[in-house]
């Protein structure tokens, strides 16, 4: 896809991968609708994009700000319609909005699991449903942002990984069902990336030491790779595919490795906290 002049809608555009993608798209000359819940961040990004002047929308603007929640069924349709009206249609939809959960499944609040799937899965479907009439007109392209973990969950990240695995399968179904309309679907699974993932995740606030030491991809570099995949109209890119391959060849090895790296340190840390609380409680008696 040649992105110059194309009308793009990016969800979750207020920070992280979404914001970096919006910048990369406008650098290619695309016109972008920025959709998210955090209005101040969206407006700040839009100002930055306007200053770049990489492209201009139908109303003389390069970026359109749409404050909306992808889980809100009552308003997401009108939000997408506004984006299409402001940009003069839609050629590209990037379903990026989502959040994480880091914590053990034991004791996980069902409300957290429901919220995770409401945003990461149903949000993708709801925005896609609203955008399809416009995408059909221009034989557009849908990009669903998944995760490298969608091929193999890690301890404390399995609920999040499960939601992204479902995104992969939904993408597969959409790819076949929308083929008569000329709509293509790209599933992109980023690796661990330097974003505000853990700050916005639910569950345990601090990940295991092994996770904190992990080398993280630069969000700007990742955005460039996603844009190149869009330009080449790739079908699926899962950057941590080595996890999936190793899981097929040696699943028990991965179990043992991640157990030692993540579960053992976390368990030791939890025990230390329990002992400290017990001592403090005893000292107050």
C-alpha atoms as one frame of an Amber mdcrd trajectory, in Angstrom:
protein
   0.000   0.000   0.000   1.291   3.409  -0.936   0.466   5.470   2.133   0.731
   8.915   0.598  -2.640  10.623   0.913  -4.257   7.592   2.534  -6.844   8.088
   5.300  -5.866   6.127   8.414  -7.568   5.529  11.756  -5.306   4.519  14.664
  -6.856   3.462  17.973  -4.926   3.748  21.210  -3.049   6.672  19.667  -2.457
   8.648  22.861   0.901   6.994  23.594   3.256   4.083  23.047   2.986   2.125
  19.810  -0.132   3.993  18.650   1.471   7.430  18.871   4.680   6.223  17.232
   2.676   4.615  14.433   0.760   7.845  13.841   4.059   9.704  13.451   5.459
   7.087  11.070   2.295   7.100   8.959   2.222  10.880   8.606   5.886  10.853
   7.649   4.787   8.718   4.680   2.208  11.376   3.775  -0.838   9.688   5.299
  -3.706  11.552   6.980  -4.473  10.168  10.408  -7.409  10.106  12.811  -6.126
   9.665  16.364  -8.599   7.795  18.576  -8.155   7.208  22.314  -9.582   8.162
  25.712  -6.823  10.563  26.825  -7.716  13.827  25.112  -4.766  16.001  26.263
  -2.247  13.469  24.935  -4.121  13.234  21.621  -4.206  16.990  21.202  -0.498
  17.285  21.970   0.323  14.597  19.394  -1.923  16.239  16.800  -0.089  19.531
  17.268   3.227  17.787  16.731   1.959  16.124  13.566   0.559  19.398  12.252
   3.944  21.021  12.756   5.472  18.295  10.581   3.149  19.109   7.692   3.879
  15.742   6.107   0.418  15.677   4.571  -2.847  17.580   4.700  -6.374  16.342
   5.280  -9.474  17.284   3.367 -10.046  20.156   5.782  -6.410  21.277   5.648
  -5.435  19.124   8.596  -3.025  16.245   8.852  -4.359  14.803  12.113  -7.885
  14.558  13.491  -8.475  14.013  17.215 -11.262  11.613  18.232 -11.834  11.156
  21.955 -13.512   7.761  22.359 -13.389   4.452  24.205 -13.268   1.353  21.981
 -15.364  -0.555  24.536 -18.246   1.933  24.368 -20.731   0.388  21.948 -23.004
   3.418  22.056 -20.435   5.921  20.803 -17.765   4.032  18.848 -19.865   3.964
  15.691 -20.280   7.720  15.620 -16.600   8.181  16.494 -15.477   6.101  13.513
 -18.012   7.837  11.277 -16.598  11.201  12.317 -13.061  10.025  11.508 -14.171
   8.934   8.030 -16.037  12.202   7.463 -13.079  14.349   8.553 -10.614  12.387
   6.410 -12.871  11.809   3.422 -13.079   8.040   3.909 -10.919   5.311   5.411
  -8.171   3.331   3.690  -6.414   1.889   6.727  -7.576   0.844  10.193  -5.015
   0.101  12.913  -6.571  -1.661  15.906  -3.928  -0.851  18.492  -5.918   0.027
  21.638  -5.337  -2.403  24.480  -3.827  -2.888  27.913  -2.003  -5.615  29.797
  -2.385  -7.742  32.877   0.670  -8.921  34.814  -0.089 -11.239  37.677  -0.907
 -14.848  38.644  -4.105 -16.447  37.438  -4.706 -17.660  40.973  -6.763 -14.966
  42.613  -7.230 -12.962  39.417 -10.332 -10.819  39.725 -12.839 -11.903  37.038
 -13.590  -8.209  36.524  -9.987  -7.712  35.374 -10.300 -10.564  32.875 -13.580
  -9.137  31.597 -12.041  -5.675  31.180  -9.039  -7.174  29.390 -11.192  -8.924
  26.811 -13.590  -5.990  26.507 -10.722  -3.794  25.301  -8.272  -6.178  23.638
 -10.810  -8.367  21.820 -14.281  -6.824  21.701 -12.752  -3.390  21.119 -11.080
  -4.721  17.970 -14.355  -6.160  16.706 -16.439  -3.094  17.502 -14.113  -0.650
  15.776 -13.751  -3.009  12.812 -17.525  -3.357  12.459 -17.919   0.420  12.438
 -15.086   0.926   9.922 -16.012  -1.803   7.437 -18.469   0.223   5.310 -15.738
   2.782   4.617 -12.979   0.208   4.148 -15.101  -1.679   1.631 -15.439   1.423
  -0.511 -11.679   1.723  -0.931 -10.691  -1.962  -0.618  -8.730  -1.000   2.464
  -6.431  -2.713   4.920  -6.882  -3.664   8.584  -3.935  -3.969  10.966  -4.568
  -5.780  14.237  -1.809  -5.274  16.797  -1.271  -8.560  18.615   1.777  -9.599
  20.661   4.787 -11.857  20.423   3.320 -13.619  23.452   0.276 -14.666  21.419
   2.223 -17.766  20.307   3.419 -18.747  23.779   2.346 -17.314  27.109   4.754
 -16.515  29.923   4.020 -16.835  33.649   1.885 -13.959  34.948   1.180 -12.805
  31.371  -1.076 -15.637  30.207  -4.365 -13.722  30.509  -2.950 -10.914  28.370
  -1.401 -13.426  25.946  -4.748 -15.215  25.672  -6.495 -12.019  24.626  -3.860
 -11.444  21.936  -4.048 -15.055  20.731  -7.741 -14.434  20.140  -6.840 -11.335
  18.117  -4.694 -13.585  15.905  -7.591 -15.967  15.284 -10.066 -13.150  14.678
  -7.635 -11.719  12.139  -7.466 -15.072  10.354 -11.237 -15.219  10.116 -11.581
 -11.632   8.930  -8.894 -12.164   6.300 -10.954 -14.897   4.649 -14.396 -13.402
   5.181 -13.456  -9.978   3.825 -11.560 -11.258   0.805 -14.538 -10.756  -1.553
 -14.367  -7.025  -0.747 -10.664  -6.764  -1.446  -9.908  -5.940   2.196  -6.588
  -7.245   3.464  -5.745  -8.017   7.095  -2.307  -7.791   8.699  -1.671  -9.273
  12.141   1.386  -7.747  13.764   2.792  -9.141  17.014   5.410  -6.783  18.479
   8.187  -7.999  20.777   8.701  -6.572  24.267   8.806  -2.832  23.612   9.732
   0.181  25.724   6.300   1.673  26.408   4.079   2.372  29.421   2.820  -1.234
  29.304   3.397  -2.050  32.971   2.284   1.388  34.195  -1.117   0.824  32.582
  -1.366  -2.918  33.303  -3.529  -4.410  35.981  -2.322  -6.988  38.500   1.121
  -6.944  40.104   2.661  -3.502  39.814   6.279  -4.634  39.414   7.254  -7.509
  37.089   9.919 -10.080  37.946  13.536  -8.936  37.819  14.099 -11.021  34.674
  11.411  -9.002  32.891  12.854  -5.687  34.048  16.281  -6.669  32.707  14.917
  -7.738  29.334  16.134  -5.768  26.337  13.218  -3.766  24.972  12.657  -2.622
  21.402  12.525   1.120  20.707   8.963   2.101  19.918  10.090   4.289  17.000
  11.933   1.352  15.407   8.928  -0.905  15.899   6.612   1.649  14.286   8.872
   1.769  11.222   8.755  -2.023  10.918   4.969  -2.057  11.184   4.677   0.628
   8.513   6.963  -1.342   6.195   4.746  -4.403   6.729   1.725  -2.249   5.813
   3.426  -0.975   2.667   4.256  -4.547   1.642   0.757  -5.731   2.619   2.123
  -8.598   4.703  -0.274 -11.184   6.085   1.218 -11.785   9.529   4.352 -10.720
  11.371   4.996 -12.100  14.861   8.387 -10.797  15.935   8.797 -13.245  18.814
   8.028 -16.232  16.571  11.042 -18.048  18.071   8.850 -18.565  21.139   6.248
 -20.348  19.057   8.835 -22.486  17.280  10.603 -23.447  20.516   7.231 -24.217
  22.079   6.562 -26.721  19.292   9.983 -28.356  19.507  10.736 -28.185  23.238
   7.739 -26.990  25.284   9.018 -28.499  28.558  12.312 -26.668  28.161  10.428
 -23.364  27.929   8.320 -24.290  30.949  11.436 -24.905  33.036  13.253 -21.826
  31.768  10.426 -19.396  32.468   9.680 -21.076  35.795  13.234 -20.385  36.949
  13.335 -16.891  35.448   9.979 -15.599  36.611   8.029 -17.820  39.001  10.814
 -18.642  41.459  11.939 -14.991  41.953   8.345 -13.772  42.227   7.484 -16.498
  44.720  10.530 -15.610  46.818   9.615 -11.931  46.721   6.032 -12.690  47.798
   7.243 -14.841  50.670   9.564 -12.049  51.785   6.661  -9.595  51.808   4.503
 -12.002  53.806   7.251 -12.509  56.402   7.808  -8.756  56.689   4.079  -8.133
  57.191   3.952 -10.907  59.807   6.859  -9.378  61.740   5.307  -5.910  61.592
   1.966  -7.280  62.716   3.633  -9.122  65.597   5.507  -6.025  66.713   2.218
  -4.111  67.042   0.618  -6.725  69.303
